[in-house]
Protein backbone atom coordinates (compact mmCIF):
# COMPACT_ATOMS: atom_id res chain seq x y z
CA UNK A 1 0.00 0.00 0.00
CA UNK A 2 0.94 3.67 -0.45
CA UNK A 3 2.34 4.30 3.04
CA UNK A 4 5.54 5.56 4.68
CA UNK A 5 6.46 2.08 5.92
CA UNK A 6 5.17 -1.48 6.20
CA UNK A 7 6.42 -3.37 9.25
CA UNK A 8 6.15 -7.06 8.53
CA UNK A 9 8.82 -9.76 8.95
CA UNK A 10 7.19 -11.71 6.09
CA UNK A 11 8.00 -9.09 3.44
CA UNK A 12 10.16 -10.64 0.67
CA UNK A 13 13.05 -8.22 1.34
CA UNK A 14 12.87 -8.41 5.15
CA UNK A 15 16.12 -9.46 6.81
CA UNK A 16 14.50 -9.79 10.23
CA UNK A 17 15.70 -13.16 11.59
CA UNK A 18 12.39 -14.31 13.17
CA UNK A 19 9.23 -14.52 11.07
CA UNK A 20 6.57 -15.80 13.46
CA UNK A 21 5.79 -12.86 15.75
CA UNK A 22 2.10 -12.24 16.41
CA UNK A 23 0.64 -8.78 15.67
CA UNK A 24 1.35 -7.55 19.20
CA UNK A 25 4.92 -8.86 18.85
CA UNK A 26 5.38 -6.73 15.71
CA UNK A 27 3.96 -3.72 17.62
CA UNK A 28 6.45 -4.41 20.43
CA UNK A 29 9.36 -4.27 17.95
CA UNK A 30 8.18 -0.83 16.78
CA UNK A 31 7.99 0.34 20.42
CA UNK A 32 11.46 -1.10 21.06
CA UNK A 33 12.88 0.78 18.03
CA UNK A 34 11.24 4.03 19.21
CA UNK A 35 12.64 3.51 22.72
CA UNK A 36 16.16 3.09 21.28
CA UNK A 37 15.70 6.33 19.26
CA UNK A 38 14.47 8.16 22.39
CA UNK A 39 17.46 6.89 24.37
CA UNK A 40 15.23 4.81 26.67
CA UNK A 41 16.38 1.39 25.47
CA UNK A 42 14.65 -0.65 28.21
CA UNK A 43 11.33 1.18 28.43
CA UNK A 44 9.69 -1.27 26.00
CA UNK A 45 9.91 -3.91 28.76
CA UNK A 46 6.89 -2.23 30.40
CA UNK A 47 4.71 -3.83 27.71
CA UNK A 48 6.04 -7.39 27.89
CA UNK A 49 3.15 -8.60 30.09
CA UNK A 50 0.56 -7.56 27.48
CA UNK A 51 2.58 -9.00 24.58
CA UNK A 52 3.14 -12.31 26.40
CA UNK A 53 -0.63 -12.78 26.77
CA UNK A 54 -1.15 -11.87 23.09
CA UNK A 55 1.59 -14.28 21.96
CA UNK A 56 -0.02 -17.17 23.86
CA UNK A 57 -3.59 -16.24 22.89
CA UNK A 58 -2.70 -15.97 19.19
CA UNK A 59 -1.32 -19.54 19.26
CA UNK A 60 1.87 -18.61 17.40
CA UNK A 61 4.76 -21.03 17.87
CA UNK A 62 6.42 -20.56 21.26
CA UNK A 63 9.91 -20.76 19.81
CA UNK A 64 12.81 -18.34 19.36
CA UNK A 65 11.79 -14.72 20.07
CA UNK A 66 8.18 -15.64 20.93
CA UNK A 67 9.57 -17.88 23.66
CA UNK A 68 11.71 -15.06 25.08
CA UNK A 69 8.81 -12.56 25.00
CA UNK A 70 6.53 -15.08 26.75
CA UNK A 71 9.08 -16.08 29.39
CA UNK A 72 9.98 -12.46 30.28
CA UNK A 73 6.33 -11.34 30.06
CA UNK A 74 5.19 -14.06 32.47
CA UNK A 75 7.94 -13.00 34.88
CA UNK A 76 6.59 -9.42 34.68
CA UNK A 77 3.02 -10.64 35.30
CA UNK A 78 4.27 -12.38 38.45
CA UNK A 79 6.34 -9.46 39.70
CA UNK A 80 4.77 -6.23 38.43
CA UNK A 81 1.78 -6.48 36.05
CA UNK A 82 0.04 -3.39 34.67
CA UNK A 83 -3.09 -2.41 36.73
CA UNK A 84 -5.45 -3.95 34.14
CA UNK A 85 -3.78 -7.36 34.13
CA UNK A 86 -3.55 -7.27 37.94
CA UNK A 87 -7.32 -6.62 38.14
CA UNK A 88 -8.03 -9.51 35.73
CA UNK A 89 -5.77 -11.83 37.75
CA UNK A 90 -7.55 -10.87 40.99
CA UNK A 91 -10.87 -11.85 39.39
CA UNK A 92 -9.86 -15.05 37.63
CA UNK A 93 -6.95 -16.63 39.54
CA UNK A 94 -7.02 -17.80 43.14
CA UNK A 95 -3.28 -18.48 43.28
CA UNK A 96 -1.39 -15.53 41.75
CA UNK A 97 1.94 -17.33 42.18
CA UNK A 98 0.94 -19.92 39.58
CA UNK A 99 1.28 -18.12 36.25
CA UNK A 100 1.86 -20.32 33.21
CA UNK A 101 0.86 -20.38 29.55
CA UNK A 102 -2.12 -22.67 30.31
CA UNK A 103 -3.65 -20.24 32.81
CA UNK A 104 -3.02 -17.22 30.59
CA UNK A 105 -4.56 -19.06 27.63
CA UNK A 106 -7.69 -20.39 29.33
CA UNK A 107 -8.35 -17.86 32.10
CA UNK A 108 -7.13 -14.43 30.98
CA UNK A 109 -7.28 -14.54 27.17
CA UNK A 110 -11.00 -15.50 26.90
CA UNK A 111 -11.97 -12.61 29.20
CA UNK A 112 -9.96 -10.15 27.08
CA UNK A 113 -11.37 -11.56 23.81
CA UNK A 114 -14.94 -11.51 25.17
CA UNK A 115 -15.01 -7.69 24.94
CA UNK A 116 -14.73 -7.74 21.15
CA UNK A 117 -16.84 -10.86 20.72
CA UNK A 118 -19.81 -9.49 22.67
CA UNK A 119 -19.71 -5.86 21.49
CA UNK A 120 -16.96 -3.38 22.32
CA UNK A 121 -13.27 -4.33 22.11
CA UNK A 122 -12.51 -0.82 23.41
CA UNK A 123 -13.14 -2.02 26.98
CA UNK A 124 -10.11 -4.34 26.73
CA UNK A 125 -7.95 -1.51 25.33
CA UNK A 126 -9.00 0.76 28.23
CA UNK A 127 -8.14 -2.02 30.67
CA UNK A 128 -4.59 -2.22 29.33
CA UNK A 129 -3.90 1.54 29.25
CA UNK A 130 -5.45 2.68 32.53
CA UNK A 131 -3.22 3.60 35.47
CA UNK A 132 -6.20 3.79 37.86
CA UNK A 133 -6.67 0.57 39.89
CA UNK A 134 -10.36 1.37 40.53
CA UNK A 135 -11.11 1.82 36.84
CA UNK A 136 -9.12 -1.35 36.13
CA UNK A 137 -11.29 -3.29 38.60
CA UNK A 138 -14.51 -1.97 37.01
CA UNK A 139 -13.30 -2.85 33.51
CA UNK A 140 -12.15 -6.31 34.66
CA UNK A 141 -15.65 -6.96 36.06
CA UNK A 142 -17.18 -5.79 32.76
CA UNK A 143 -14.95 -8.21 30.80
CA UNK A 144 -15.72 -11.00 33.24
CA UNK A 145 -19.48 -10.47 32.74
CA UNK A 146 -19.01 -10.33 28.95
CA UNK A 147 -17.15 -13.64 29.11
CA UNK A 148 -19.90 -15.29 31.17
CA UNK A 149 -22.46 -14.06 28.64
CA UNK A 150 -20.23 -15.24 25.76
CA UNK A 151 -20.03 -18.76 27.23
CA UNK A 152 -23.84 -18.97 27.62
CA UNK A 153 -24.52 -17.69 24.08
CA UNK A 154 -21.84 -19.95 22.58
CA UNK A 155 -23.15 -23.06 24.39
CA UNK A 156 -26.70 -22.34 23.24
CA UNK A 157 -25.65 -21.96 19.59
CA UNK A 158 -23.50 -25.11 19.77
CA UNK A 159 -26.47 -27.15 21.10
CA UNK A 160 -28.72 -25.78 18.33
CA UNK A 161 -26.06 -26.58 15.69
CA UNK A 162 -25.61 -30.17 16.93
CA UNK A 163 -29.41 -30.65 16.85
CA UNK A 164 -29.54 -29.42 13.22
CA UNK A 165 -26.65 -31.73 12.22
CA UNK A 166 -28.12 -34.78 13.96
CA UNK A 167 -31.55 -34.23 12.36
CA UNK A 168 -30.28 -33.86 8.78
CA UNK A 169 -28.97 -37.16 7.34
CA UNK A 170 -27.09 -35.32 4.57
CA UNK A 171 -24.46 -34.20 7.08
CA UNK A 172 -23.31 -37.76 7.72
CA UNK A 173 -22.68 -38.18 3.96
CA UNK A 174 -20.88 -34.85 3.48
CA UNK A 175 -17.18 -34.27 4.20
CA UNK A 176 -17.65 -30.58 5.03
CA UNK A 177 -20.21 -29.20 7.47
CA UNK A 178 -21.97 -26.01 6.34
CA UNK A 179 -24.50 -24.85 8.90
CA UNK A 180 -26.47 -21.64 9.38
CA UNK A 181 -29.30 -20.08 11.36
CA UNK A 182 -31.05 -16.75 11.81
CA UNK A 183 -29.73 -14.54 14.58
CA UNK A 184 -26.74 -16.58 15.74
CA UNK A 185 -24.32 -14.15 17.41
CA UNK A 186 -21.51 -13.59 14.88
CA UNK A 187 -19.03 -12.87 17.70
CA UNK A 188 -18.97 -16.50 18.82
CA UNK A 189 -19.53 -18.53 15.65
CA UNK A 190 -15.76 -19.06 15.28
CA UNK A 191 -15.63 -20.80 18.66
CA UNK A 192 -18.74 -22.82 17.75
CA UNK A 193 -17.06 -23.89 14.48
CA UNK A 194 -14.03 -25.10 16.48
CA UNK A 195 -16.27 -27.07 18.85
CA UNK A 196 -18.08 -28.71 15.89
CA UNK A 197 -14.71 -29.67 14.34
CA UNK A 198 -13.74 -31.23 17.72
CA UNK A 199 -17.00 -33.22 17.80
CA UNK A 200 -17.25 -34.41 14.17
CA UNK A 201 -13.66 -33.98 12.89
CA UNK A 202 -14.77 -32.37 9.63
CA UNK A 203 -13.98 -28.90 8.24
CA UNK A 204 -16.83 -26.64 9.34
CA UNK A 205 -18.47 -23.39 8.19
CA UNK A 206 -20.88 -21.73 10.64
CA UNK A 207 -23.03 -18.81 9.41
CA UNK A 208 -25.09 -16.19 11.17
CA UNK A 209 -27.92 -15.08 8.89
CA UNK A 210 -29.36 -11.55 9.01
CA UNK A 211 -30.99 -9.19 6.46
CA UNK A 212 -30.24 -11.39 3.45
CA UNK A 213 -26.55 -11.83 4.31
CA UNK A 214 -24.71 -14.76 5.88
CA UNK A 215 -21.61 -13.92 7.92
CA UNK A 216 -19.51 -17.04 8.44
CA UNK A 217 -16.55 -18.39 10.34
CA UNK A 218 -14.68 -21.53 9.32
CA UNK A 219 -12.27 -24.00 10.93
CA UNK A 220 -10.45 -26.91 9.30
CA UNK A 221 -8.75 -30.24 10.00
CA UNK A 222 -5.12 -31.15 9.25
CA UNK A 223 -4.50 -31.59 5.54
CA UNK A 224 -7.37 -29.49 4.18
CA UNK A 225 -6.40 -25.95 3.14
CA UNK A 226 -9.37 -23.76 4.00
CA UNK A 227 -8.08 -20.63 2.29
CA UNK A 228 -7.55 -22.45 -1.02
CA UNK A 229 -11.03 -23.96 -0.70
CA UNK A 230 -12.56 -20.50 -0.22
CA UNK A 231 -10.46 -19.03 -3.03
CA UNK A 232 -11.85 -21.67 -5.41
CA UNK A 233 -15.37 -20.36 -4.68
CA UNK A 234 -14.57 -16.64 -4.44
CA UNK A 235 -17.25 -15.78 -7.03
CA UNK A 236 -19.91 -16.77 -4.45
CA UNK A 237 -18.66 -14.43 -1.71
CA UNK A 238 -19.03 -10.75 -0.91
CA UNK A 239 -15.69 -11.04 0.92
CA UNK A 240 -13.46 -13.69 2.49
CA UNK A 241 -10.08 -14.10 4.17
CA UNK A 242 -8.05 -16.37 6.40
CA UNK A 243 -5.38 -19.06 6.23
CA UNK A 244 -5.03 -22.84 6.00
CA UNK A 245 -6.80 -23.66 9.27
CA UNK A 246 -9.27 -20.80 9.84
CA UNK A 247 -11.13 -18.12 7.96
CA UNK A 248 -14.06 -15.73 7.71
CA UNK A 249 -16.45 -15.06 4.84
CA UNK A 250 -19.65 -13.24 3.89
CA UNK A 251 -22.13 -14.20 1.20
CA UNK A 252 -25.77 -13.64 0.25
CA UNK A 253 -28.14 -15.97 2.13
CA UNK A 254 -29.59 -17.21 -1.20
CA UNK A 255 -26.13 -18.63 -2.09
CA UNK A 256 -25.76 -20.78 1.06
CA UNK A 257 -27.20 -23.97 -0.45
CA UNK A 258 -25.14 -23.54 -3.64
CA UNK A 259 -22.02 -23.04 -1.50
CA UNK A 260 -22.77 -26.14 0.59
CA UNK A 261 -23.13 -28.25 -2.54
CA UNK A 262 -20.07 -26.81 -4.34
CA UNK A 263 -17.67 -26.93 -1.37
CA UNK A 264 -18.57 -30.57 -0.77
CA UNK A 265 -18.01 -31.45 -4.43
CA UNK A 266 -14.65 -29.64 -4.23
CA UNK A 267 -13.65 -31.59 -1.09
CA UNK A 268 -14.76 -34.99 -2.34
CA UNK A 269 -11.35 -36.00 -3.73
CA UNK A 270 -9.24 -33.80 -1.45
CA UNK A 271 -10.43 -35.24 1.87
CA UNK A 272 -9.83 -38.96 2.28
CA UNK A 273 -11.75 -41.13 4.77
CA UNK A 274 -8.45 -41.46 6.65
CA UNK A 275 -8.30 -37.68 7.15
CA UNK A 276 -11.69 -37.76 8.86
CA UNK A 277 -10.36 -40.02 11.63
CA UNK A 278 -8.88 -37.98 14.52
CA UNK A 279 -5.21 -38.75 15.16
CA UNK A 280 -3.18 -38.60 18.35
CA UNK A 281 0.51 -37.96 17.86
CA UNK A 282 2.63 -39.84 20.40
CA UNK A 283 6.24 -38.70 20.83
CA UNK A 284 7.38 -41.46 23.16
CA UNK A 285 5.97 -44.37 25.16
CA UNK A 286 6.58 -44.30 28.91
CA UNK A 287 6.10 -46.78 31.71
CA UNK A 288 4.04 -45.90 34.76
CA UNK A 289 7.20 -45.90 36.85
CA UNK A 290 8.58 -43.06 34.65
CA UNK A 291 5.87 -40.70 35.88
CA UNK A 292 6.78 -39.20 39.24
CA UNK A 293 7.16 -35.90 41.05
CA UNK A 294 10.83 -35.51 40.17
CA UNK A 295 10.09 -35.82 36.44
CA UNK A 296 7.16 -33.37 36.77
CA UNK A 297 9.44 -30.79 38.41
CA UNK A 298 12.10 -31.26 35.72
CA UNK A 299 9.51 -30.82 32.96
CA UNK A 300 8.35 -27.57 34.62
CA UNK A 301 11.82 -26.09 34.01
CA UNK A 302 11.08 -26.27 30.27
CA UNK A 303 8.14 -23.83 30.45
CA UNK A 304 6.60 -21.94 28.76
CA UNK A 305 4.68 -24.62 26.84
CA UNK A 306 2.41 -23.99 23.89
CA UNK A 307 2.10 -24.30 20.14
CA UNK A 308 5.19 -25.85 18.52
N, C-alpha and C positions, 0 to 999 in steps of 0.2 A: 504493500500500500504506500501511498504518497505521504510519508511521515519522516520526521527527523531521524528516528532510529527504530529498529525492531530488535528487541532483546529476546533471543530464542536460541538455545544451544543446538537445536535441530537444523538451523540454517545451513545450507550446503557449504558456505565458506567459514562457518564457525570453527574456531580452534579450541573452544572451551572443552576441557578434557572429560567432563561428565555430562552425559546427555539426559539423564532420567530424573531431573528435578521436577517437582510438582510446580504448579503456578505460584504458590506462595514461596517456594524455594527460589524461583526466578526473581520474584519481588525482593526477597532477602538479598540477593546478589546486587541488585540495583542500590538498595539501602547501604550495603557494605561499601560499594564503590563511592557513593556520596559521602559516607563517613570518612573514607580515606582522603577524599578531596577537601573535606572540611577540617582535616587534621584531628579527627576524633575516631581513630581506627578501630576502637573496641565498642563503640556505642551501639553498633548493629546487634550486639549480643543481647540487648534488651528485648529483642523480638524473637529470640530463639524458642521460647515456650509456645508462642502462637504457631510458628512455622513447624515445630515438632508435631503438634496436633494435626496440622494440615497434611504433613507428609505421611502420617499414619492413616489418616482418614481417606486420603486420595489413593491409597493402596498402590503407591509406587514402590519399586523394589527398594528394600532397606539395605542397600549396599553402597559402598564408596561414600560420597558426600552426603547422601540421604541418611546413611547410618550415623555419620558424625553429627549432623544437624539434630537427629532424633535423640541421640545419646546426651548431647549437651543441653538440648531443650528439656528433656525429662529431668535432668539434674537441676535446671532452673525452676521447673515446676515444683520440685521438692523443696528447694531452698528459698526461692523468692519469686513466686508467680505474679503476673500483673493482677490488679484487683478483680478484673472480670473472671479470670481463670480460677482465682482463689474462691470467689463466690460460687462458681459452678462446682468446684471440688467440695465445698462445704455442704452443698445440696445433695451431691450424688455419691460421695465416697465417705464411708464410715472411717476407714483407716487411711489417713493422708500420707502415711509413710510408705504405703504400697502403691507406687506409681509405676506402671509398666505399659507396654504398647497395647496389651489386651484391654486394660481398664480405660485407656484413652480412646481406644477404638469403639468400645461398646457402651461406655458410660458418658464420656464427654462429647464425642463427635456427634452422636445422634441428637443430643440436645441443641448443639450449635446448628446443625443442619435443619432441625425442625422449624426454625424461624423462617427460612426461605420456603420450605415445603408447605407450611400452613399459612403463608401470607407475606410477612415483611422481613426480608433478610437484614434490613437495617438495624433491627434489634440486636443481632449478633455483632454487627460492626460497632455499635455503641458500647456493647459489653466489653469489647477488646480495647477501646480507646479511652474509656472513662478512668479518671483518677479518683473518683469518689466512691468509697466502699459502700455507702448506702444505695447509691444509684446502681452499682454493680449487683448488689443483692436483689434489688427490685427486678432488674433485667434478667438475672439468673432464674428468678421465680417465673417470670414471663416465659422464658425458654423452656423451663421444666414443664409448665402447663401446656405449651404448644406441643411438646414431645409426647405428653400423655394423650392429648387429643389426636396427634398423628398416629400413635399406636392403635387407638380405638378405630379410627377411620380406615387405616390400612388393614386391620384384621377383618373388619366388616366387608371390605371390597374383596379381600382374598377368599372369604367364605362364599360370597356371591359368585366369584369367578369359578371356584371349584365346583359349585352346584351346576353352573352352566356347562362346564366341561364334562361332568359326569352324566348329564342328561342329554348330551348330543353325541350320538355314536360315531359321527364323522371324526371327532377329535382322536379317537383311538386308532383310526386309519391314517391320519395325517402326521407328517414328521415335524411340522411347525404349527405351534398354537397361535392362532390369531383370535383375540377375544375383545369384545367391546361392550359398553353399556352407557346409558344416559347418566350424566351427572356424577360419574366417578371422579373423585378429587384428583386433578392432574398432578398435584404435588407429591403423591405417594405411589403413582402407578409403576414407577421404576422399581420400587421395593417390592411391590406385588408381583411384577414380572420375574424378579429374582427368586421369590418364594415359589412361584409356579415352576420355574426351571428346576429348583431343588426337589420339588414333588414329582414332576413327570420326566425330568431330564430330556427336555426338548427345547429348542430355541423358541422364544415366546415374545409376542407383540401384544401389549395391553393398551387399549384405547379408551379415552374419555370422550364421549360424544356430546356436543353442545352446538346449537345454532347451525346445523348443517356441516360442521367440521368435526373431524376426529383427530385429537391430539394423542400421540402414542409414545410409548417408551418400550424399548426392546432389550432383551438380554439373550446371550447365546450359550452354547456348550463348546467344549474344546473341539477344534477342527472345522467349525463352520464360521466363515467370515461374514459377520453381520453387515459390515459396511459395504462389501462387494455385492451382497444380496440386495441391499437397498438401492445401490447404484444401478443395478440391472433393471430396477423398476422405477427409476427416477421420474419417468413421464407421468406416473400416477400421483406423485406427491406435490404438495404446495412447497414444502421444504423438508430437508432431512440432514442428518449429520451424525457423527459418532466414530467408532473404531471397530476392531474385529469382534470384541466381546459385548459391546453395549452401544446403544444409539437412541436417537429421538427423531420423530417424524410427524408431519401433519398432512392430512389428505381430506378430501371431501367425503362426507359420510356415505354418499352413494357409491363411492369406489371401494368400500371396505370388502364387499364380497368378491369383487374382481381381484383385489389384492390377495385375499386369502387363497383363492384358487391359483393365482399365478405364482405366488411365493412357494406354494407347496409343489407345484409342477417343477419349479426351478430347483428345489431342494431334493427332489426325488432321487437323482443320481449322485448328488453330492453328499448326502447323509446316509451312511450305511447303517444296517441294523446294529452292528457292533458299536457304532458311535452313540447309539441311544441307550447303551448299558453303562451306568455310572461306574467309574473306575476309582480304585484306591491305590495311590502310589506308595509302595513300602520301600523305604531306604535300606532297612536292615532288620533282621529278625533278632529278637532278644529273648533270653530266658527270664523267667520270673525272678530268679536270684539276682539278675542284673539291675533290677529296679529297686533302689533304696535311697535313703535320705542323702547319703554322700553324693551319689550320682546327680540327684535333683539339685543339690547346692552347686555342683560343678557346672551343670547345664545353665543355671541362673547367671553365671559369670559371662555367658555368651549373649545376654540380652543387649540391645532390643531385638525381639523376634518380629517377623512380619512377612510380607510378600517377598519371595525370592531368597 
